Amino acid sequence: MSPSRGLLPLLFLLLAGCLPPPQPVDSIGDPATARALLVARAAEGPVPMVLRGELEALPARRIAETAARAVRAVEVRFAAVTAIPAEGSYLLLVLHGAREPLPRRLCREADRLPVDVAERVAAAWCEGERTVAAVDPAIAEPTAAAVERAIRRAMAALFPDDYADTYGLELFGMRITIGGSFGF
């Protein structure tokens, strides 16, 4: 084996470290609380998911499955529904084209939101009309794959993994966790 062949994987690894990370998703409200409420609600059975807006190449069932798989370390099943539940908690997903971010009262104004072109995916955890937490990431292009990527990013930001809080150690007032990262 030539020496240059052995260096090729190292070169790819170094180049991968130079790629820019995905842009963080800004959130409003308290995503940690939204995650705790989702965990409690998921234990009861399928969680209602209200979908506003549509994309021909992406049926509601596939959107619900994508959203469920994107929530880390929680066994959740979203059930796509057309109407906002009269009571209780639910996930609200809005495919919209508004250039400005959606309002803080997203859950209260869900029926009046613009749903023209899928340029953004707003996701909110709603307790009745109260918005517990919400995110509104942009979509690179209005294709099914780009919308699915945006849904995965939205779910990761809306229901962040609480691994460190759940499995970390408290030592003299400092949180100690097991993990690693690599970067330049």
N, C-alpha and C positions, 0 to 999 in steps of 0.2 A: 504494500500500500504506500502510495507516495505521500510525502509530508504535507503537500497542499490539500489532499483529500481529508486529512485529519483536522485541518484548520477550517474547513468549510462550515461545519456545524457551529464552531466558535464564532465565525464571522456572522452567521445568521443570528446567533444569540445576541451579539453586540449590536447589530442593526435593529433587532427587535426592541432593545433597550432605548434606542433613540427615537422610536415612534412616539408621537405625542399622546398622552393619555386622553380618554374621552372627557369631554367637558362635564364638570359637575352639574347636577340638576338642582336648581334652587327649589326650596320647599317653603310653604307657609304652614303655620300650625305646629303640631308636635308629632312627627313621624314615629317616635318611640311609643307614644300612647296609641297611635293608630295600629301599630304592630301588635301591641298587647290586646287591644280590642278585637283585632282580626283573629288572633290565636284563640281567644275565648269563643268568638262566633263560629270559627271553623270546627270547633269541637261539637257543635250542635248539628252540623250537617252542611249542605251546600250553601254558600254565601251568595246572596243576590248581587248581580252585576248589571247595573243600568248602563246601556250603551246608547250614546247620542251621536249621530253621524254614522256614515257607513262607507265602505270601500268594496266595490264589486268583487275584487279578487280575494277578499278576506271576510269570510262569513263570521257571524257573531260567535258561533261555537268555537271556532279556531282562535278568535281573540280571547275568549274566556280561558281556553286551555293554555295559551301563551302567557296570559297574566298569572295563572295558577303556578305554572312551572317556574316563573321568574321570582316568586317569593321564596327566599332561601330558608331552609330548615323548618318549614311549616307545611304540613300536609293539608292543603286547602283545595277545595273544588268550588269554582265560581259557576253560577247558573245564570245565564243571560236572560234578563227579563226586560219587557218593553216599558212597563210603567214603574214609577218610583214607589217603593213599598210605603204603605200607610204609616208603619211604625218600624222601629228597629234599625239596625245598621246595614249598610250596603256599600259596595264599591261603585263609584261613578266614573265612567270613562267617556270622554268627549273628544271626538275627532273634529277639529275645527281649523279654520283658516285665519282667525283673528291675529293681527300683528301684535297687539298688546296682550300682556298676560291676563288671564281670567281673574275675576274678582275673588276676594277672600270669602264672600258669601256664596261660593260655588254651589253648595248643596241646596241652598234656598232658591237659587236662580236657575236651577238645572233645566227647567222647561223652557226658559227664554234665551238659552245660549245659542249663538250662531254656529251652524254646523255645515258650512259650505264646503270648502276644499280642505282635504286632510294635510295641513301643514304643521299642525301641532297635536299633541296628545295630552289632554288634561286628565289627570287622575286624582280622585279625592276619596277619602274615607269619610263617609257621612253617618252621623248618628241622628236620624230624623232630618231636621233642617240645619243641624249644626255641622260645620266643616271642621273635622278634627285635624286633618292635615291634607294638603293638596300640593301637586307638582304640575308643571306645564312645559315639558321639554319639546323642542322643535324637532321636526322630521326633515331629514336631508332631502328627500324627494317623495312624492305621493305614490310610492309603490308598496305592495304588500310586505316585502322584506324590510323596507325602511320603517314602516309602521310597526311591525313586530319588534324590531330593534328598539324603537322609541317606547313601546309598551314595556319591554323588559327593563329599560333604564328607569322608566317611571315607577315600576313596581319596586325596584331595588331602592329607589330614593324614598318612596312612600312607606315602605315596610322594611326599614334597614335591618340587616342581620344583627342580632343582639348577642352574638357569640361571646364577646369579651365580657359583657355584663353577666351573662349566664354562667360562663365557665371560668372566668378569671378568679384570681386570688386577691384578697384584701390583705395587704401587709403594711402595717404602720401607716395607714392612711393612703397608701398608693395602690393602684390597681395593677396587678401583674398578670399578663396573659401570655399564652404561647402563640407564636405566629412568626411570620417572617415576610420580608419584602426584598425587592431588589430593584435597583434603578441607578441612575447616574445623576 
